[in-house]
């Protein structure tokens, strides 16, 4: 949580590359696991909001008395594929981390760092979802917007630090992101038998480098550190090319084209400023106090469907405090932080689930010398509490829940359909929901310094 100020290892490669100048040449490998105990509780649906199978016979009744096709095509509530709220994001994920720091040049004015994080399960997991009534066709559930599949992906970072003066270090790094394009060609020999299809897929993945920068100034007791991270997103764009036998395509087309676009792992502009103060001598009995604040431009957020939220998110400031104690070759540290949610109350159509967070971390490191080299064995334990949050849908919201079965008449009889009166919706977040939970992390690492 305070790696942007305190790190003397491979994690500085990403959090603050300028700190690499103060890190010894090293190789580090570790393993950690993250447990998610998350809860979304849906309020009971009131009577009269379910969509009946009369939706199949409906034509929308317009204010002027005319009728038209339904603008939205919901399914009857009883025919939805998944039970409302059946998705569960809780569980455990494990990761390997490794990397190195090397110095070069006369008196080591340059330091190069490499950091990699590899999941033991999916190398790159992506699980998009809709945040409104469109999710009825898929999981029919709500999801934690800034968690879940964001933990499923490998990370590779490379950074360089330059120390032009003994008290000043400048750093720059790049994180590897990707852009994917997928085209699926489908030929249907018989439109009445859609289980029989000929399908091919063409997929290309291009690598992009997303930069970040850091600066550190320090003397014997004080350190001031600042960082800048550019926005990050992994894009997936594609097209479905659907062909039918003996089909009259629109002029200029040889297939029916269906475009899609996803964004995964979006992170906005982030700027941090922090400092550390040493207590006691640099060796023996001593300690330190650290603080950091991180600004994130969540107002520019793009969700997994490459859409901007209807109700704008807020930028956030997240403070973290910490300290540590060193006794000989032993070190222990404690950190605590608060991360406010950028998501406004979801009283309308959308269901972005996110909570304010309290963070607490505990770390221990034991160092011992092997001739001119040094080994360090470290362990950490952290907990993040997602503070309880409850929201209820309101008809007065700026973007209220949509009536998916508006006042309609029967196609055959032209008579009004009583089940269409009032509000009917399959929005899984209606009429409201609450969320809370815990995240736990436990890890060990071994570091070899020359």
MARTORDO-712383 format. One line per field, with one value per residue (C-alpha): residue number from 1; residue in three letters; chain; x, y, z. Coordinates in Angstrom, 3 decimals. Example, Ala and Ser with C-alpha at 12.3 -4.5 7.8 and 13.67 -1.06 7.14 Angstrom:
// residues 2
num [1	2]
residu [ALA	SER]
chaine [A	A]
east [12.300	13.670]
north [-4.500	-1.060]
up [7.800	7.140]
END
This chain:
// residues 450
num [1	2	3	4	5	6	7	8	9	10	11	12	13	14	15	16	17	18	19	20	21	22	23	24	25	26	27	28	29	30	31	32	33	34	35	36	37	38	39	40	41	42	43	44	45	46	47	48	49	50	51	52	53	54	55	56	57	58	59	60	61	62	63	64	65	66	67	68	69	70	71	72	73	74	75	76	77	78	79	80	81	82	83	84	85	86	87	88	89	90	91	92	93	94	95	96	97	98	99	100	101	102	103	104	105	106	107	108	109	110	111	112	113	114	115	116	117	118	119	120	121	122	123	124	125	126	127	128	129	130	131	132	133	134	135	136	137	138	139	140	141	142	143	144	145	146	147	148	149	150	151	152	153	154	155	156	157	158	159	160	161	162	163	164	165	166	167	168	169	170	171	172	173	174	175	176	177	178	179	180	181	182	183	184	185	186	187	188	189	190	191	192	193	194	195	196	197	198	199	200	201	202	203	204	205	206	207	208	209	210	211	212	213	214	215	216	217	218	219	220	221	222	223	224	225	226	227	228	229	230	231	232	233	234	235	236	237	238	239	240	241	242	243	244	245	246	247	248	249	250	251	252	253	254	255	256	257	258	259	260	261	262	263	264	265	266	267	268	269	270	271	272	273	274	275	276	277	278	279	280	281	282	283	284	285	286	287	288	289	290	291	292	293	294	295	296	297	298	299	300	301	302	303	304	305	306	307	308	309	310	311	312	313	314	315	316	317	318	319	320	321	322	323	324	325	326	327	328	329	330	331	332	333	334	335	336	337	338	339	340	341	342	343	344	345	346	347	348	349	350	351	352	353	354	355	356	357	358	359	360	361	362	363	364	365	366	367	368	369	370	371	372	373	374	375	376	377	378	379	380	381	382	383	384	385	386	387	388	389	390	391	392	393	394	395	396	397	398	399	400	401	402	403	404	405	406	407	408	409	410	411	412	413	414	415	416	417	418	419	420	421	422	423	424	425	426	427	428	429	430	431	432	433	434	435	436	437	438	439	440	441	442	443	444	445	446	447	448	449	450]
residu [UNK	UNK	UNK	UNK	UNK	UNK	UNK	UNK	UNK	UNK	UNK	UNK	UNK	UNK	UNK	UNK	UNK	UNK	UNK	UNK	UNK	UNK	UNK	UNK	UNK	UNK	UNK	UNK	UNK	UNK	UNK	UNK	UNK	UNK	UNK	UNK	UNK	UNK	UNK	UNK	UNK	UNK	UNK	UNK	UNK	UNK	UNK	UNK	UNK	UNK	UNK	UNK	UNK	UNK	UNK	UNK	UNK	UNK	UNK	UNK	UNK	UNK	UNK	UNK	UNK	UNK	UNK	UNK	UNK	UNK	UNK	UNK	UNK	UNK	UNK	UNK	UNK	UNK	UNK	UNK	UNK	UNK	UNK	UNK	UNK	UNK	UNK	UNK	UNK	UNK	UNK	UNK	UNK	UNK	UNK	UNK	UNK	UNK	UNK	UNK	UNK	UNK	UNK	UNK	UNK	UNK	UNK	UNK	UNK	UNK	UNK	UNK	UNK	UNK	UNK	UNK	UNK	UNK	UNK	UNK	UNK	UNK	UNK	UNK	UNK	UNK	UNK	UNK	UNK	UNK	UNK	UNK	UNK	UNK	UNK	UNK	UNK	UNK	UNK	UNK	UNK	UNK	UNK	UNK	UNK	UNK	UNK	UNK	UNK	UNK	UNK	UNK	UNK	UNK	UNK	UNK	UNK	UNK	UNK	UNK	UNK	UNK	UNK	UNK	UNK	UNK	UNK	UNK	UNK	UNK	UNK	UNK	UNK	UNK	UNK	UNK	UNK	UNK	UNK	UNK	UNK	UNK	UNK	UNK	UNK	UNK	UNK	UNK	UNK	UNK	UNK	UNK	UNK	UNK	UNK	UNK	UNK	UNK	UNK	UNK	UNK	UNK	UNK	UNK	UNK	UNK	UNK	UNK	UNK	UNK	UNK	UNK	UNK	UNK	UNK	UNK	UNK	UNK	UNK	UNK	UNK	UNK	UNK	UNK	UNK	UNK	UNK	UNK	UNK	UNK	UNK	UNK	UNK	UNK	UNK	UNK	UNK	UNK	UNK	UNK	UNK	UNK	UNK	UNK	UNK	UNK	UNK	UNK	UNK	UNK	UNK	UNK	UNK	UNK	UNK	UNK	UNK	UNK	UNK	UNK	UNK	UNK	UNK	UNK	UNK	UNK	UNK	UNK	UNK	UNK	UNK	UNK	UNK	UNK	UNK	UNK	UNK	UNK	UNK	UNK	UNK	UNK	UNK	UNK	UNK	UNK	UNK	UNK	UNK	UNK	UNK	UNK	UNK	UNK	UNK	UNK	UNK	UNK	UNK	UNK	UNK	UNK	UNK	UNK	UNK	UNK	UNK	UNK	UNK	UNK	UNK	UNK	UNK	UNK	UNK	UNK	UNK	UNK	UNK	UNK	UNK	UNK	UNK	UNK	UNK	UNK	UNK	UNK	UNK	UNK	UNK	UNK	UNK	UNK	UNK	UNK	UNK	UNK	UNK	UNK	UNK	UNK	UNK	UNK	UNK	UNK	UNK	UNK	UNK	UNK	UNK	UNK	UNK	UNK	UNK	UNK	UNK	UNK	UNK	UNK	UNK	UNK	UNK	UNK	UNK	UNK	UNK	UNK	UNK	UNK	UNK	UNK	UNK	UNK	UNK	UNK	UNK	UNK	UNK	UNK	UNK	UNK	UNK	UNK	UNK	UNK	UNK	UNK	UNK	UNK	UNK	UNK	UNK	UNK	UNK	UNK	UNK	UNK	UNK	UNK	UNK	UNK	UNK	UNK	UNK	UNK	UNK	UNK	UNK	UNK	UNK	UNK	UNK	UNK	UNK	UNK	UNK	UNK	UNK	UNK	UNK	UNK	UNK	UNK	UNK	UNK	UNK	UNK	UNK	UNK	UNK	UNK	UNK	UNK	UNK	UNK	UNK	UNK	UNK	UNK	UNK	UNK	UNK	UNK	UNK	UNK	UNK	UNK	UNK	UNK]
chaine [A	A	A	A	A	A	A	A	A	A	A	A	A	A	A	A	A	A	A	A	A	A	A	A	A	A	A	A	A	A	A	A	A	A	A	A	A	A	A	A	A	A	A	A	A	A	A	A	A	A	A	A	A	A	A	A	A	A	A	A	A	A	A	A	A	A	A	A	A	A	A	A	A	A	A	A	A	A	A	A	A	A	A	A	A	A	A	A	A	A	A	A	A	A	A	A	A	A	A	A	A	A	A	A	A	A	A	A	A	A	A	A	A	A	A	A	A	A	A	A	A	A	A	A	A	A	A	A	A	A	A	A	A	A	A	A	A	A	A	A	A	A	A	A	A	A	A	A	A	A	A	A	A	A	A	A	A	A	A	A	A	A	A	A	A	A	A	A	A	A	A	A	A	A	A	A	A	A	A	A	A	A	A	A	A	A	A	A	A	A	A	A	A	A	A	A	A	A	A	A	A	A	A	A	A	A	A	A	A	A	A	A	A	A	A	A	A	A	A	A	A	A	A	A	A	A	A	A	A	A	A	A	A	A	A	A	A	A	A	A	A	A	A	A	A	A	A	A	A	A	A	A	A	A	A	A	A	A	A	A	A	A	A	A	A	A	A	A	A	A	A	A	A	A	A	A	A	A	A	A	A	A	A	A	A	A	A	A	A	A	A	A	A	A	A	A	A	A	A	A	A	A	A	A	A	A	A	A	A	A	A	A	A	A	A	A	A	A	A	A	A	A	A	A	A	A	A	A	A	A	A	A	A	A	A	A	A	A	A	A	A	A	A	A	A	A	A	A	A	A	A	A	A	A	A	A	A	A	A	A	A	A	A	A	A	A	A	A	A	A	A	A	A	A	A	A	A	A	A	A	A	A	A	A	A	A	A	A	A	A	A	A	A	A	A	A	A	A	A	A	A	A	A	A	A	A	A	A	A	A	A	A	A	A	A	A	A	A	A	A	A	A	A	A	A	A	A	A	A	A	A	A	A	A	A	A	A	A	A	A	A	A	A	A	A	A	A	A	A	A]
east [0.000	2.991	5.176	5.209	7.221	8.936	9.717	13.336	12.579	11.147	7.695	9.231	9.452	5.718	4.791	7.664	10.574	12.668	13.047	15.099	18.114	17.981	17.415	20.348	21.026	18.744	16.605	13.291	10.682	7.503	4.051	0.842	-2.846	-5.905	-9.189	-12.444	-15.376	-17.834	-21.551	-24.279	-27.767	-30.712	-33.927	-37.066	-38.932	-42.404	-45.420	-46.373	-42.891	-42.298	-42.575	-45.147	-44.990	-47.544	-44.452	-44.218	-47.620	-47.118	-46.987	-46.060	-48.885	-47.727	-49.098	-50.911	-52.788	-50.672	-48.636	-45.057	-42.557	-41.110	-37.921	-36.537	-36.871	-36.857	-37.509	-40.389	-39.066	-39.899	-37.794	-34.570	-31.608	-30.025	-31.610	-31.451	-28.355	-26.972	-23.423	-20.874	-17.512	-16.018	-13.059	-9.266	-6.685	-2.933	0.016	3.745	5.862	9.474	11.870	15.280	17.057	20.476	22.705	25.136	27.414	30.175	29.075	25.709	23.904	21.405	19.234	17.088	14.122	11.906	8.758	6.354	3.170	1.771	-1.590	-1.608	-4.990	-6.004	-3.062	-5.486	-9.091	-11.829	-15.435	-17.477	-20.950	-23.662	-24.554	-28.244	-31.245	-29.195	-27.498	-30.802	-29.706	-26.476	-25.660	-28.789	-26.684	-24.785	-20.981	-18.291	-17.164	-13.552	-12.821	-13.619	-11.849	-9.433	-7.479	-7.180	-4.239	-0.467	1.551	4.936	6.746	10.154	11.612	14.784	15.971	18.609	20.309	21.923	22.571	23.070	19.748	17.674	16.386	14.213	12.465	10.385	8.710	6.276	3.624	2.655	-0.972	-2.669	-5.168	-7.078	-9.054	-11.319	-13.360	-15.758	-17.099	-20.292	-22.121	-25.619	-26.606	-30.168	-31.558	-34.260	-31.576	-29.201	-27.367	-25.726	-23.158	-19.696	-17.529	-13.988	-12.284	-9.378	-7.703	-4.766	-3.204	-0.999	1.159	1.117	3.359	1.695	4.177	4.559	7.060	8.475	10.713	12.350	14.306	15.848	18.467	19.585	16.209	13.615	12.285	9.708	8.279	5.845	4.480	2.435	0.717	-0.893	-4.371	-4.466	-6.964	-6.907	-9.177	-10.977	-12.696	-14.222	-16.866	-19.173	-19.688	-22.913	-23.756	-26.930	-27.585	-29.607	-29.916	-30.395	-27.850	-28.059	-26.447	-22.659	-22.513	-21.633	-22.609	-24.454	-21.955	-22.183	-19.584	-18.516	-16.026	-14.852	-12.503	-10.838	-8.832	-9.391	-7.289	-7.410	-4.720	-3.158	-0.902	0.612	2.617	4.147	7.003	8.975	10.833	13.503	13.611	16.955	20.161	20.092	21.395	20.489	17.438	15.334	12.156	10.251	6.957	5.410	2.394	1.002	-2.029	-3.182	-5.422	-7.292	-9.322	-12.251	-14.492	-13.050	-14.037	-15.001	-16.747	-16.229	-18.642	-16.599	-19.340	-19.179	-21.400	-24.752	-24.247	-20.743	-18.184	-16.038	-12.286	-10.891	-8.137	-6.932	-4.651	-2.368	-0.330	2.272	5.390	7.887	10.392	13.832	15.739	19.001	18.196	14.445	11.877	8.158	5.807	2.171	0.085	-3.483	-5.423	-8.809	-10.067	-13.326	-15.606	-15.892	-19.351	-22.449	-25.527	-27.054	-30.664	-31.365	-30.946	-27.321	-25.923	-22.266	-21.370	-18.503	-17.758	-15.540	-12.599	-10.529	-7.121	-4.734	-1.401	1.252	4.711	7.776	11.285	14.297	17.663	20.847	24.276	25.975	29.508	29.230	25.635	22.404	19.225	15.904	12.821	9.623	5.955	2.873	-0.734	-3.334	-7.066	-9.410	-12.907	-15.563	-17.788	-21.492	-23.460	-27.150	-29.048	-32.690	-33.975	-35.915	-38.330	-36.893	-33.366	-31.790	-31.706	-34.447	-35.017	-36.525	-40.044	-39.209	-42.866	-44.528	-48.274	-49.007	-51.751	-52.048	-50.894	-53.798	-56.721	-55.485	-56.734	-54.782	-52.554	-53.273	-49.829	-48.156	-49.644	-47.143	-43.460	-42.130	-38.425	-35.867	-33.155	-31.392	-30.704	-34.363	-35.706	-32.351	-29.345	-26.655	-22.992	-20.075	-17.189	-13.574	-10.394	-7.473	-3.933	-1.154	2.256	5.907	8.970	12.714	15.142	18.831	20.940	24.513]
north [0.000	2.327	0.870	4.266	5.593	2.658	-0.058	-1.196	-4.197	-5.264	-3.788	-0.327	-1.140	-0.466	1.643	4.160	3.445	6.231	4.068	1.561	3.859	3.114	-0.633	-3.076	-5.338	-8.306	-11.152	-11.838	-14.564	-15.009	-16.497	-15.026	-15.739	-13.480	-14.523	-12.802	-13.008	-10.749	-10.287	-8.683	-8.998	-8.187	-6.731	-8.761	-7.865	-6.401	-7.984	-6.829	-6.130	-9.523	-9.675	-12.214	-14.259	-11.819	-9.814	-12.093	-10.825	-7.178	-4.021	-0.848	1.644	5.170	8.364	9.330	6.012	4.350	1.221	0.244	-2.562	-2.908	-0.892	-3.327	-7.089	-8.509	-12.164	-13.317	-13.304	-17.000	-17.889	-16.153	-18.469	-17.774	-17.182	-13.581	-13.069	-16.554	-15.400	-15.593	-13.813	-15.189	-17.552	-17.739	-16.758	-17.420	-15.723	-16.071	-12.942	-12.575	-9.952	-8.386	-5.075	-4.422	-1.342	-0.260	2.601	4.248	4.396	2.924	6.071	3.816	0.998	-1.329	-3.187	-5.986	-7.235	-10.023	-11.291	-14.601	-16.085	-19.799	-20.086	-17.992	-16.221	-13.560	-13.731	-11.485	-11.732	-8.794	-8.031	-5.425	-3.099	-2.723	-4.730	-6.213	-8.584	-10.511	-12.500	-13.649	-14.005	-12.070	-10.895	-7.930	-7.780	-5.873	-3.388	-2.863	-6.448	-9.900	-10.455	-7.596	-10.143	-12.544	-11.464	-11.509	-8.332	-7.485	-4.232	-2.815	0.409	2.487	4.860	7.582	9.166	12.398	13.571	11.661	12.937	12.854	9.989	10.013	6.943	5.844	2.534	0.805	-1.816	-4.214	-3.989	-5.556	-4.767	-7.683	-7.919	-10.916	-11.691	-14.640	-15.892	-17.964	-19.688	-21.065	-23.692	-23.742	-20.784	-23.027	-25.287	-22.892	-25.656	-26.533	-23.854	-23.485	-21.213	-19.846	-17.231	-14.912	-13.370	-10.953	-9.579	-6.491	-5.328	-1.760	-0.133	2.126	4.522	5.665	7.975	8.642	11.066	10.723	13.248	12.257	13.087	11.062	11.325	12.493	11.120	12.727	10.697	11.420	9.280	9.621	6.657	6.955	5.463	1.730	-0.378	-3.677	-3.404	-6.137	-5.134	-7.475	-8.353	-11.233	-11.996	-13.974	-15.679	-17.553	-19.882	-18.220	-14.900	-11.469	-9.251	-5.451	-3.740	-3.753	-6.522	-10.209	-10.968	-9.515	-7.709	-7.529	-5.319	-5.460	-3.664	-4.459	-2.723	-4.715	-3.595	0.130	2.342	6.153	8.780	8.399	10.824	10.214	12.246	10.839	10.915	8.913	9.949	7.745	7.313	6.387	5.309	3.574	0.357	-1.402	-0.238	2.219	2.719	4.938	6.704	7.010	8.625	8.744	10.091	8.861	10.841	8.825	10.325	7.914	10.538	9.279	5.651	3.303	0.081	-3.389	-2.646	0.417	2.710	5.715	5.548	7.309	8.870	10.304	8.915	11.088	11.487	10.137	10.835	7.755	8.336	5.714	5.850	3.420	2.801	0.188	-0.983	-2.434	-4.458	-5.804	-8.046	-8.051	-5.611	-5.338	-2.853	-1.817	0.129	1.404	3.188	4.389	4.218	6.061	4.715	6.828	5.371	7.463	5.899	3.562	4.724	4.508	2.136	1.078	-1.289	-0.418	-2.206	-0.625	0.233	2.462	0.397	0.223	-1.396	-2.872	-4.533	-6.249	-7.192	-8.948	-9.369	-11.289	-10.613	-12.619	-12.317	-14.927	-13.583	-10.514	-11.339	-11.097	-13.143	-11.760	-13.780	-11.787	-12.391	-10.201	-10.333	-7.801	-7.319	-4.985	-4.379	-3.245	-1.058	-1.873	0.056	-0.075	1.594	1.623	2.454	5.691	6.822	10.324	9.272	11.149	7.896	5.739	2.016	1.376	0.011	-2.961	-3.889	-0.539	-0.198	-2.502	-4.083	-7.649	-8.095	-10.429	-8.771	-5.172	-5.297	-3.728	-6.193	-5.767	-7.192	-4.240	-1.627	0.038	-0.808	-4.210	-4.902	-7.696	-5.343	-7.576	-4.592	-3.605	-2.589	-2.238	-4.028	-3.914	-4.903	-5.539	-7.936	-8.700	-9.282	-11.114	-11.521	-13.724	-14.137	-15.064	-14.051	-14.706	-12.023	-12.429	-9.251	-8.979]
up [0.000	0.509	-2.235	-3.975	-1.012	0.688	-1.860	-2.112	-4.292	-7.613	-6.908	-7.313	-11.025	-11.239	-8.211	-8.348	-10.722	-9.176	-6.047	-8.051	-7.534	-3.799	-4.192	-4.054	-7.022	-6.424	-7.616	-5.920	-6.212	-4.233	-3.998	-2.632	-2.611	-2.526	-0.945	-1.838	0.555	-1.249	-0.770	-2.873	-1.426	-3.663	-2.298	-2.904	-6.066	-5.506	-7.163	-10.621	-11.990	-13.617	-17.415	-18.643	-21.831	-23.280	-24.277	-27.335	-28.597	-27.749	-29.811	-27.962	-27.530	-28.396	-26.784	-30.015	-30.080	-32.786	-32.162	-32.974	-32.438	-28.951	-28.592	-25.994	-26.283	-22.750	-22.042	-19.867	-16.312	-15.861	-18.930	-17.928	-18.326	-14.924	-11.548	-10.362	-8.204	-8.800	-9.631	-6.780	-7.099	-3.877	-3.926	-3.882	-6.494	-6.393	-8.071	-8.598	-8.657	-9.702	-10.956	-10.731	-10.174	-11.687	-11.621	-14.278	-15.229	-13.214	-9.554	-10.607	-11.806	-13.617	-12.302	-14.373	-12.915	-14.183	-12.471	-13.451	-11.845	-13.134	-12.044	-11.326	-13.077	-16.098	-17.742	-18.947	-17.797	-19.137	-18.046	-19.313	-18.040	-18.488	-15.619	-16.428	-17.675	-20.551	-18.093	-17.868	-20.949	-19.310	-15.569	-14.462	-11.517	-10.186	-10.144	-8.248	-10.869	-9.735	-8.625	-10.074	-13.434	-12.711	-10.643	-13.595	-15.697	-15.991	-15.439	-16.985	-16.184	-17.132	-15.700	-15.612	-12.877	-13.175	-10.174	-11.406	-7.822	-4.609	-3.220	-6.429	-8.568	-11.671	-13.021	-15.996	-16.692	-18.982	-18.327	-21.079	-22.169	-25.145	-27.862	-29.354	-32.574	-33.147	-36.259	-36.276	-39.580	-39.371	-42.222	-41.607	-44.232	-42.892	-40.977	-39.483	-37.911	-36.183	-34.333	-37.644	-38.438	-39.949	-37.807	-38.031	-35.881	-36.657	-33.612	-33.455	-30.268	-30.328	-27.444	-26.158	-23.556	-20.988	-19.333	-15.739	-14.034	-10.588	-8.784	-5.362	-3.308	0.002	2.610	5.607	7.374	4.856	1.596	-0.693	-3.573	-6.394	-9.227	-12.399	-14.057	-17.472	-18.108	-18.752	-20.651	-22.523	-25.549	-27.419	-30.657	-33.157	-35.636	-36.354	-40.042	-40.400	-43.715	-44.668	-47.593	-50.379	-48.505	-50.031	-48.246	-48.134	-51.093	-50.913	-48.260	-48.500	-44.871	-41.891	-39.669	-35.866	-34.175	-30.538	-28.311	-24.764	-22.323	-19.553	-16.532	-17.038	-14.773	-15.057	-14.664	-11.218	-9.338	-5.905	-3.421	-0.255	2.161	4.693	7.855	9.439	13.196	14.730	12.949	9.525	11.149	14.388	16.297	14.345	12.419	10.055	9.445	5.975	4.341	0.846	-0.978	-4.386	-6.743	-9.411	-12.259	-12.063	-13.692	-17.014	-16.356	-19.196	-18.280	-19.761	-22.595	-23.584	-22.267	-19.981	-16.863	-17.233	-13.789	-13.750	-11.337	-9.068	-8.863	-5.590	-3.070	-1.172	1.865	3.408	6.626	7.861	9.826	10.751	13.329	12.660	15.243	13.894	10.936	11.613	10.276	10.907	9.253	9.593	7.085	6.994	4.281	3.139	-0.457	-1.180	-3.882	-7.042	-7.780	-7.000	-5.413	-8.001	-7.663	-11.392	-14.303	-13.745	-11.107	-10.595	-7.366	-5.450	-1.823	0.264	1.527	4.672	4.194	6.735	6.015	8.143	6.884	8.277	6.858	8.135	6.566	6.960	5.346	3.198	2.778	0.581	-0.349	1.608	1.694	2.857	3.732	3.842	4.553	4.395	5.514	4.468	4.774	2.926	4.244	1.777	3.921	3.842	1.243	0.420	-2.430	-3.492	-6.945	-7.302	-10.048	-9.579	-10.583	-13.494	-15.473	-13.898	-14.380	-17.825	-18.231	-20.461	-21.042	-21.767	-22.250	-25.180	-27.225	-28.472	-32.062	-32.913	-31.112	-30.781	-27.180	-24.319	-22.437	-18.686	-17.705	-19.442	-17.121	-14.782	-14.488	-15.540	-15.620	-15.495	-14.280	-11.690	-9.425	-9.062	-6.542	-4.771	-3.332	-0.676	-0.860	1.472	1.827	2.623	0.668	2.237	0.968	2.307	0.718	1.158	-0.850	-0.977	-2.096	-2.944	-2.956	-4.221]
END
